[in-house]
């Protein structure tokens, strides 16, 4: 059994002169996702973890988040998109098809 039921990695990389996830406030979106998971009481061992990541090398498709153990990649453009990823996938286990990469 995994230590976490689900683990989301938000790319928060910042690059000079190239498109990157941080151009889309990825660090703020990760904090928002983490706070939503905490508010739901789903964080910690056996629950959900939301982590920052360095470059996940999908810059052209960014901003990106990947959710394990499923290995599902998402893009997001707003807090509402992040809310859907948290509520539907991280908490309920249903993939958010229209945000998948």
Residue frames as a rotation matrix with the C-alpha (Angstrom) as fourth column:
UNK 1
0.576 0.818 0.000 0.00
0.818 -0.576 0.000 0.00
0.000 0.000 -1.000 0.00
UNK 2
-0.117 -0.590 0.799 1.23
0.524 -0.720 -0.455 3.50
0.844 0.365 0.393 -0.81
UNK 3
-0.753 -0.226 -0.618 1.95
0.651 -0.395 -0.648 6.01
-0.097 -0.890 0.445 1.92
UNK 4
-0.612 0.603 -0.511 -0.52
-0.468 -0.798 -0.381 8.40
-0.637 0.006 0.771 0.22
UNK 5
0.125 0.760 0.638 -3.72
0.410 0.546 -0.731 7.38
-0.903 0.353 -0.243 -1.53
UNK 6
0.686 0.013 0.728 -3.01
0.701 -0.283 -0.655 10.04
0.198 0.959 -0.203 -4.17
UNK 7
0.013 -0.754 -0.657 -0.06
0.553 -0.542 0.633 12.37
-0.833 -0.371 0.410 -4.70
UNK 8
0.833 0.310 0.458 -0.30
0.553 -0.476 -0.684 15.44
0.006 0.823 -0.568 -6.95
UNK 9
-0.198 -0.939 -0.281 2.81
0.748 -0.330 0.576 17.17
-0.634 -0.096 0.768 -8.26
UNK 10
0.897 0.439 -0.040 2.38
0.341 -0.750 -0.567 20.74
-0.279 0.495 -0.823 -9.54
UNK 11
-0.035 -0.898 0.439 5.20
0.970 -0.136 -0.201 21.98
0.240 0.418 0.876 -11.74
UNK 12
0.844 0.250 -0.475 6.25
0.405 -0.877 0.257 25.34
-0.352 -0.409 -0.842 -10.29
UNK 13
-0.068 -0.968 0.241 9.34
0.907 0.041 0.419 25.82
-0.415 0.247 0.876 -12.43
UNK 14
0.801 0.193 -0.567 10.41
-0.002 -0.946 -0.325 29.29
-0.599 0.261 -0.757 -13.57
UNK 15
0.033 -0.783 0.621 12.53
0.914 0.275 0.298 29.67
-0.404 0.558 0.725 -16.71
UNK 16
-0.073 -0.166 -0.983 13.95
-0.144 -0.974 0.175 32.76
-0.987 0.154 0.047 -18.33
UNK 17
-0.509 -0.212 -0.834 13.00
-0.755 -0.355 0.551 33.35
-0.414 0.910 0.021 -21.94
UNK 18
-0.857 0.280 -0.432 10.77
-0.053 0.787 0.614 30.26
0.512 0.550 -0.660 -22.29
UNK 19
0.154 0.967 0.204 7.21
-0.651 -0.056 0.757 29.41
0.744 -0.249 0.620 -21.45
UNK 20
-0.826 -0.381 -0.416 6.93
0.043 0.692 -0.721 27.72
0.562 -0.613 -0.555 -18.07
UNK 21
-0.108 0.851 -0.514 4.31
0.777 0.395 0.490 26.72
0.620 -0.347 -0.704 -15.55
UNK 22
-0.343 -0.066 -0.937 5.14
0.831 -0.487 -0.270 29.52
-0.438 -0.871 0.222 -13.13
UNK 23
-0.988 0.062 0.142 4.08
0.032 -0.812 0.583 31.99
0.151 0.580 0.800 -15.84
UNK 24
-0.218 0.973 -0.070 0.57
-0.079 0.054 0.995 30.82
0.973 0.223 0.066 -14.93
UNK 25
-0.077 0.130 0.989 0.87
-0.925 -0.379 -0.022 31.26
0.371 -0.916 0.149 -11.14
UNK 26
0.156 0.124 -0.980 1.50
-0.125 0.987 0.105 27.55
0.980 0.106 0.169 -10.64
UNK 27
-0.810 -0.489 -0.324 2.92
0.256 0.201 -0.945 27.98
0.527 -0.849 -0.038 -7.10
UNK 28
-0.720 0.624 0.304 -0.21
-0.685 -0.568 -0.457 29.86
-0.112 -0.537 0.836 -6.02
UNK 29
0.187 0.811 -0.555 -2.43
-0.822 0.438 0.363 27.20
0.538 0.388 0.749 -7.64
UNK 30
-0.262 -0.351 -0.899 -0.52
0.170 0.900 -0.401 24.46
0.950 -0.258 -0.177 -5.80
UNK 31
-0.993 -0.085 0.081 -1.04
-0.055 -0.273 -0.960 26.26
0.104 -0.958 0.267 -2.49
UNK 32
-0.309 0.951 0.025 -4.72
-0.950 -0.310 0.039 26.60
0.045 -0.012 0.999 -3.29
UNK 33
0.208 0.346 -0.915 -4.99
-0.406 0.882 0.241 22.85
0.890 0.321 0.324 -4.05
UNK 34
-0.644 -0.525 -0.556 -3.11
0.295 0.500 -0.814 21.98
0.706 -0.688 -0.167 -0.84
UNK 35
-0.898 0.335 0.286 -5.39
-0.433 -0.552 -0.712 24.22
-0.081 -0.763 0.641 1.20
UNK 36
0.011 0.951 -0.308 -8.51
-0.936 0.118 0.330 22.66
0.351 0.284 0.892 -0.34
UNK 37
-0.007 -0.098 -0.995 -7.24
0.015 0.995 -0.098 19.15
1.000 -0.016 -0.005 0.48
UNK 38
-0.908 -0.372 -0.190 -6.52
0.208 -0.008 -0.978 20.25
0.363 -0.928 0.085 4.06
UNK 39
-0.611 0.752 0.248 -9.95
-0.791 -0.575 -0.208 21.87
-0.013 -0.323 0.946 4.40
UNK 40
0.277 0.716 -0.640 -11.48
-0.695 0.610 0.381 18.54
0.663 0.340 0.667 3.33
UNK 41
0.391 -0.194 0.900 -9.46
-0.817 0.376 0.437 16.76
-0.423 -0.906 -0.012 6.04
UNK 42
0.997 0.068 0.044 -7.92
-0.034 0.849 -0.527 14.50
-0.073 0.524 0.849 3.40
UNK 43
0.414 -0.909 -0.043 -4.23
-0.642 -0.258 -0.722 15.37
0.646 0.327 -0.690 3.86
UNK 44
0.045 -0.544 0.838 -1.58
-0.957 0.218 0.193 13.25
-0.288 -0.810 -0.511 5.51
UNK 45
-0.874 -0.477 0.093 -0.66
-0.448 0.865 0.227 9.56
-0.189 0.156 -0.969 5.57
UNK 46
-0.641 0.637 0.429 -3.24
0.584 0.767 -0.265 7.42
-0.498 0.081 -0.864 3.80
UNK 47
0.416 0.809 -0.414 -4.76
0.355 -0.564 -0.745 10.53
-0.837 0.163 -0.522 2.27
UNK 48
0.746 -0.065 0.663 -3.75
0.626 -0.271 -0.731 13.05
0.227 0.961 -0.162 -0.34
UNK 49
0.048 -0.794 -0.606 -0.49
0.557 -0.483 0.676 14.97
-0.829 -0.370 0.419 -0.70
UNK 50
0.913 0.153 0.379 -0.04
0.399 -0.537 -0.743 18.04
0.089 0.829 -0.552 -2.90
UNK 51
0.237 -0.934 -0.266 3.60
0.594 -0.078 0.801 18.83
-0.769 -0.348 0.536 -3.69
UNK 52
0.695 -0.204 -0.690 5.57
-0.565 -0.747 -0.349 21.35
-0.444 0.632 -0.635 -5.70
UNK 53
0.542 -0.536 0.647 7.80
0.645 0.759 0.089 19.99
-0.539 0.369 0.757 -8.41
UNK 54
-0.378 -0.688 -0.620 10.60
-0.214 -0.586 0.781 21.27
-0.901 0.428 0.074 -10.54
UNK 55
-0.276 0.244 -0.930 10.29
-0.947 -0.237 0.219 21.03
-0.166 0.941 0.296 -14.29
UNK 56
0.085 0.406 0.910 8.15
-0.139 0.909 -0.392 18.12
-0.987 -0.093 0.134 -15.44
UNK 57
-0.787 -0.615 -0.053 9.26
-0.091 0.031 0.995 18.76
-0.610 0.788 -0.081 -19.05
UNK 58
-0.254 0.745 0.617 5.82
0.961 0.268 0.072 19.37
-0.112 0.611 -0.784 -20.52
UNK 59
-0.669 -0.174 -0.722 6.30
0.320 -0.945 -0.069 23.13
-0.671 -0.278 0.688 -20.85
UNK 60
-0.957 0.282 -0.072 4.36
-0.186 -0.401 0.897 23.46
0.224 0.872 0.436 -24.10
UNK 61
-0.274 0.899 -0.343 1.28
0.398 0.430 0.810 21.94
0.876 0.085 -0.476 -22.42
UNK 62
-0.691 -0.176 -0.701 1.57
0.717 -0.050 -0.695 23.83
0.087 -0.983 0.160 -19.14
UNK 63
-0.322 -0.514 0.795 0.74
-0.938 0.059 -0.342 24.64
0.129 -0.856 -0.501 -16.56
UNK 64
0.031 0.267 -0.963 0.72
-0.306 0.920 0.246 21.00
0.951 0.287 0.110 -15.53
UNK 65
-0.110 -0.042 0.993 -0.04
-0.962 0.257 -0.096 18.76
-0.252 -0.965 -0.069 -12.58
UNK 66
-0.288 0.010 -0.957 0.37
-0.424 0.895 0.137 14.98
0.859 0.445 -0.254 -12.52
UNK 67
0.245 0.492 0.836 -1.57
-0.969 0.144 0.199 12.74
-0.022 -0.859 0.512 -10.13
UNK 68
-0.539 -0.453 -0.710 -0.22
-0.400 0.880 -0.258 9.41
0.741 0.145 -0.655 -8.92
UNK 69
-0.347 -0.670 0.656 -0.69
-0.109 0.724 0.681 6.50
-0.931 0.165 -0.324 -8.61
UNK 70
0.583 0.687 0.433 -2.86
0.325 0.291 -0.900 6.85
-0.744 0.666 -0.054 -11.72
UNK 71
-0.505 -0.846 0.170 -0.26
0.564 -0.174 0.808 8.86
-0.654 0.503 0.565 -13.63
UNK 72
0.363 0.727 0.583 -2.87
0.932 -0.285 -0.224 11.26
0.004 0.625 -0.781 -15.01
UNK 73
-0.756 -0.645 -0.112 -1.63
0.623 -0.761 0.179 14.58
-0.201 0.065 0.977 -16.40
UNK 74
0.441 0.897 -0.012 -3.73
0.874 -0.433 -0.221 17.74
-0.203 0.087 -0.975 -16.27
UNK 75
-0.742 -0.455 0.492 -3.49
0.489 -0.870 -0.066 21.32
0.458 0.192 0.868 -17.32
UNK 76
0.138 0.772 -0.621 -5.38
0.961 -0.255 -0.104 24.11
-0.238 -0.582 -0.777 -15.56
UNK 77
-0.392 -0.219 0.893 -6.19
0.605 -0.793 0.071 27.75
0.693 0.569 0.443 -16.22
UNK 78
-0.064 0.465 0.883 -8.11
-0.506 -0.778 0.373 28.91
0.860 -0.423 0.285 -13.16
UNK 79
-0.742 -0.090 0.664 -8.82
-0.665 0.227 -0.712 28.21
-0.087 -0.970 -0.229 -9.50
UNK 80
0.315 0.939 0.139 -12.05
-0.866 0.344 -0.362 26.59
-0.388 -0.006 0.922 -10.66
UNK 81
0.466 -0.246 -0.850 -10.05
-0.518 0.703 -0.487 24.09
0.717 0.668 0.200 -12.73
UNK 82
-0.657 -0.754 -0.012 -7.84
-0.382 0.346 -0.857 23.32
0.650 -0.558 -0.516 -9.73
UNK 83
-0.379 0.618 0.688 -10.95
-0.852 0.056 -0.520 22.94
-0.360 -0.784 0.505 -7.54
UNK 84
0.643 0.652 -0.402 -12.31
-0.762 0.594 -0.256 20.38
0.072 0.471 0.879 -9.99
UNK 85
0.024 -0.717 -0.696 -9.05
-0.338 0.650 -0.681 18.41
0.941 0.252 -0.227 -10.00
UNK 86
-0.827 -0.313 0.467 -9.06
-0.518 0.102 -0.850 18.40
0.218 -0.944 -0.246 -6.19
UNK 87
-0.186 0.859 0.476 -12.74
-0.854 0.099 -0.511 17.57
-0.486 -0.502 0.716 -5.72
UNK 88
0.692 0.577 -0.433 -13.21
-0.721 0.562 -0.405 15.12
0.010 0.593 0.805 -8.56
UNK 89
0.426 -0.576 -0.698 -9.86
-0.183 0.700 -0.690 13.33
0.886 0.422 0.193 -8.81
UNK 90
-0.586 -0.792 0.174 -7.88
-0.346 0.051 -0.937 13.81
0.733 -0.609 -0.304 -5.61
UNK 91
-0.623 0.384 0.681 -10.86
-0.740 -0.009 -0.672 13.38
-0.252 -0.923 0.290 -3.29
UNK 92
0.333 0.913 0.234 -13.39
-0.724 0.407 -0.557 11.32
-0.604 0.016 0.797 -5.28
UNK 93
-0.332 -0.592 0.735 -11.11
-0.036 0.786 0.617 9.32
-0.943 0.178 -0.282 -7.59
UNK 94
0.576 0.558 0.597 -12.79
0.617 0.182 -0.766 10.38
-0.536 0.809 -0.239 -10.85
UNK 95
-0.542 -0.812 0.217 -10.57
0.738 -0.336 0.584 11.69
-0.401 0.477 0.782 -13.64
UNK 96
0.264 0.547 -0.794 -11.43
0.031 -0.828 -0.560 15.14
-0.964 0.123 -0.235 -15.02
UNK 97
0.205 -0.180 0.962 -11.48
0.833 0.548 -0.075 14.28
-0.514 0.817 0.262 -18.71
UNK 98
0.818 0.187 0.545 -11.71
0.516 -0.656 -0.550 17.81
0.254 0.731 -0.633 -20.15
UNK 99
0.802 -0.589 0.101 -8.58
-0.581 -0.731 0.358 18.94
-0.137 -0.346 -0.928 -18.27
UNK 100
0.554 -0.602 0.574 -6.45
0.305 0.789 0.532 15.89
-0.774 -0.120 0.622 -19.13
UNK 101
0.078 -0.624 -0.777 -3.42
-0.863 -0.433 0.261 16.29
-0.500 0.650 -0.572 -21.32
